[in-house]
Amino acid sequence: MTHPITASRRILLIEGHPDPGAERLNHALVNAYAEGATAAGHGVRRIAVGALDFPFLKTAEAWHHGALPPSLQPAQDAIAWAEHVVIFFPLWLGDMPALLKAFLEQVARPGFAVGPEGAKPFGHKPLSGRSARVVVTMGMPALAYRWYFRAHSVKSLERNILGFVGFAPIHETLIGSVEGLGSAGVARWLGKLGKLGAQAA
């Protein structure tokens, strides 16, 4: 069944799990979103961060003046192309995996994600005009993460990275207690992600 849409959008899906294995729940969630979006007529591109080979940034000098690794040029091109970006990752030690953080640090360079003068909170935001969604899986209940831990790492990603470079609005989907979902629970979440994909939301 396809879902009616008023206009197609260009959607980039960033699979942030360091393990690109097809058996991961994150991979299934990305597939469900992509299938819903494609069926509804949206354009979809995908980046599997775990399948990329790139170095970690180690100095401010490298971020400001170093060359983008050639393996990440397609990623920057895809972000520039996209109107809506969805980032998927598992919560590890209360935060996004280090590899995903390293990816974002590499691609969010001056002149691309922030003004060429570097990071200025009220300066020009080159990636304005794009919306985003963050989809996070975790072992703890999602309500505990949202209310007890204040969803700290997700809020930091939304405010200090995505919002800082111009993304708005930014929405989130928190999927908790993943070890206890069972096949029925997984199927429900796949259905929800498929609907979000169809809505480009």
N, C-alpha and C positions, 0 to 999 in steps of 0.2 A: 504494500500500500504506500503510495506517495503522499506527501503533504503539500497542500497548496502554499505558494509563496507569492509575495508581491514583487520581489526583485531578488535576483541572485547576488551572492556576495562571494568575495575571494577569501577563503579561510585557510589559515596555516595551523597545522597541528604539530606541536612540539612534544615528542615523547621523551620525558626526562629521566626515565629509569635507566641507570647505568648498565643494566643487563638487558640487551635487546631481544632476549629470548621470547618466542611466540607464546610460551605458556604463562607469561606474566599477566596478572589482572590488568595492569596498566595498558598492555598491548591490546587486550580485548576491548577495553574501554575506548581506546583510540580508534580501533576498527569499527566499533558500533557508531561512534560519532561520525566517522568518515562515510560510512554506508548511508546513514540518515541524511547527511548533507549532500552527498552525490545524488541520491534518489530524488531529492528536492530541487536539484538543478544548480546547486552551488559549485563553484570551483574549489578544489581541495588540493593542497600540497602538504607533504609530511616531512618531518625531520626526526630521525631516531638518534638522539644524542649519544646513546651508548654504542652506536656503530661508527661514530666519527673518531678520527685520530687528530688530536690537537694538543698543544702544550698548555699548562697553567700559566697565567700571568703572575709574575713575581715582583714587578716594580711598577711604580707610578709612571716612570719614564716609558716603559714598554706600552702601557695603556695609552698614554698621550701621543707617543711618537713612533711606536713600533708598528711593523706591518701586520695586517690581519693575516693569520695563517691561510694559505690557499684553500685548505679543506673546508674553511668556514665561509668563503665567499658566496657559495650557493645559499647558505643560511641567511646571510645578510640580504641577498637578492630576494629570497622568499619573504622575509619580513617586510621589505620595501613593497613587494607586490601585494601583500595581504591587507584586507580591510578588517579582519577579525582574527585574533590569535588565541589559541587554546593551549595552555601548558598543563601537561599531565605529569605527576610525579608521586612517589611514595614518601611518606614522612619518615625520615631517618634521624634518630637522635634529636627529634623535635624540630627538624629543619629539612630543607630540600637536600638531596644528595650533592656532595661536593662537585661531582662532574657537571651537573646541571648549573650550579653556581659558576663554575669555571667557564662554561659555555656562554652564559649570559654576560660575564665580565669581558670575554673576548669580543662578542659581537656588538656590545653596547659602547662603541668607540666614539670619541669626539669627531664631529663631522658627519656621523651617521645617526646615533641615538641621542646625542646631546650636541649643543652648539660647538663649533670648532674651537671656541675659547675654553672649552672644558665644562665641568659641571657647575652650573649656576642655577639655584633653585627657581629663580623667576625669569630666567632667560628663555630664548627660543627653544621649543621642544619639537625636534624634527619629526617625531613619530606621532604627532597629534593627528586626530581624525580616525584613529583605529580603536576598536574596542577589544576587550580581552575577557577570557574566563580562565580560572585556575581550578584544576580538578586534582584533588589530593586524596590518596588512599592512606589508611593508617590502621594500626592494630588496636588502639584505644577507641572507645566510643566517640563519635564525632561531637556529641554534646559536651563531653568532658573536655575535649580539645578546644571547642569554641568558647565555653563559659568559664572553665577553671583555668585553662592555659591562655585564654583570650585570643586563640588562634594567632599567636604572636608572629610566627615565621611567615604565615600566609599574608598577614597584614603588612609585614615588612616588605615582602615581595610586591604587593599591590601598591603600597605607598612609595617606597624608596627606590624601586626599580621601574615597574610598569607605569605608575602614575607620574614619576619623575621625568620620564622621557616622552610623556604625552598621551598614553593610553587612557581612554575613558569612553563609556563606563567600564568598570571592571567588576565581574561577578565571580562567585566561587561555588564549587560543589565539593563538599567534604564527605568522604565515604569511610565510615568507621567500622571497627570490629570486623575487619576483612576476613580473618581466619574463621569466623563463625558464620559467614554469609550463607554457605551452602549453595547448591546449584540453583535453587529457587531465588535466593537473594542476589546472586550474580546475575541471573536472567533479568530480574527487576531493574537492576542498575544499568545493564546493557540497553534495556528498553528506554530508560530515562535519557541515557546519553544519545541514543538514536533520535529521540524527539528533539533534544537540544540541537543536534546536528541539522535536522530538518529546518529548525527555526533560525539557524545560524546564530545561536544565542550562547 
